[in-house]
Amino acid sequence: MFGRWAELVGADVAEHATPVSLRDGELVVAASSTAWATQLRLLRRQLLAKIAAGVGPDVVRQMKVQGPAAPSWRKGPRHAPGRGPRDTYG
């Protein structure tokens, strides 16, 4: 299924979504942006139907969509310990 991903879900979806793992019928998909993660969640039912038509009905039963990781603001040369910009009263 990983080798046929673009064929199964379509070129447009495959450009912005990558299958990460398949375990116990749960497919984990990584989206390229938060907007595409939302779009994939909305298209989940249609994508599961396409995948089932291509690889079989019981191979993938659920699909979990992950968005990109948020940047950490706790790193960098100018980081100061404490609460940060919210701590203005002392």
Legacy VTK file of the C-alpha trace (Angstrom):
# vtk DataFile Version 3.0
C-alpha trace
ASCII
DATASET POLYDATA
POINTS 90 float
0.000 0.000 0.000
2.863 2.415 0.762
4.286 1.950 -2.735
0.913 2.586 -4.374
-0.111 5.528 -2.178
-0.415 8.091 -5.002
-2.385 5.629 -7.110
-4.777 4.822 -4.239
-5.585 8.307 -2.940
-4.822 10.483 -5.962
-1.862 12.653 -6.897
-3.168 15.825 -5.224
-3.683 14.173 -1.843
-0.445 12.189 -2.114
1.484 15.414 -2.699
0.432 16.725 0.736
-0.015 13.522 2.750
2.410 10.693 3.484
1.554 7.345 5.069
3.645 6.809 8.201
2.579 3.455 9.606
-0.047 0.741 9.378
-0.634 -1.297 12.514
-3.694 -3.375 13.460
-5.814 -1.770 10.755
-4.978 1.807 11.770
-3.226 3.896 9.136
-1.298 6.934 10.386
-0.926 9.704 7.793
1.284 12.796 8.142
-0.033 15.962 6.500
2.224 18.715 5.159
0.270 21.532 6.870
-2.501 22.033 9.376
-4.870 23.001 6.568
-4.193 19.710 4.793
-4.597 17.817 8.064
-8.067 19.313 8.415
-8.865 18.527 4.785
-7.757 14.915 5.214
-9.916 14.546 8.317
-12.900 15.781 6.303
-12.084 13.379 3.451
-11.397 10.421 5.766
-14.453 8.393 4.728
-13.812 8.830 0.995
-10.091 8.029 1.371
-10.831 4.875 3.370
-13.255 3.773 0.628
-10.608 4.351 -2.077
-7.971 2.477 -0.105
-10.360 -0.416 0.563
-11.179 -0.631 -3.147
-7.473 -0.779 -3.987
-6.012 -3.094 -1.334
-8.958 -4.913 0.234
-11.770 -4.156 2.662
-10.130 -5.181 5.956
-6.573 -3.913 5.501
-7.257 -0.355 6.723
-10.181 0.158 9.107
-9.203 3.513 10.650
-7.139 6.494 9.597
-5.378 8.857 11.993
-4.155 12.172 10.584
-1.192 14.007 12.088
-0.420 17.621 11.316
3.070 19.091 11.279
4.821 19.506 14.612
4.565 22.977 16.107
7.796 24.871 16.647
9.189 24.926 20.154
9.610 28.388 21.615
11.785 26.992 24.413
14.953 26.961 22.298
17.293 29.580 20.965
20.107 31.867 22.069
17.795 34.582 23.408
15.529 32.373 25.483
15.022 33.604 29.047
13.745 31.307 31.785
10.300 32.002 33.135
6.813 32.391 31.755
7.808 34.676 28.929
5.727 37.546 27.508
2.689 36.654 29.668
4.602 37.530 32.860
4.278 41.331 32.848
3.234 41.993 36.454
6.170 40.805 38.299
LINES 1 91
90 0 1 2 3 4 5 6 7 8 9 10 11 12 13 14 15 16 17 18 19 20 21 22 23 24 25 26 27 28 29 30 31 32 33 34 35 36 37 38 39 40 41 42 43 44 45 46 47 48 49 50 51 52 53 54 55 56 57 58 59 60 61 62 63 64 65 66 67 68 69 70 71 72 73 74 75 76 77 78 79 80 81 82 83 84 85 86 87 88 89
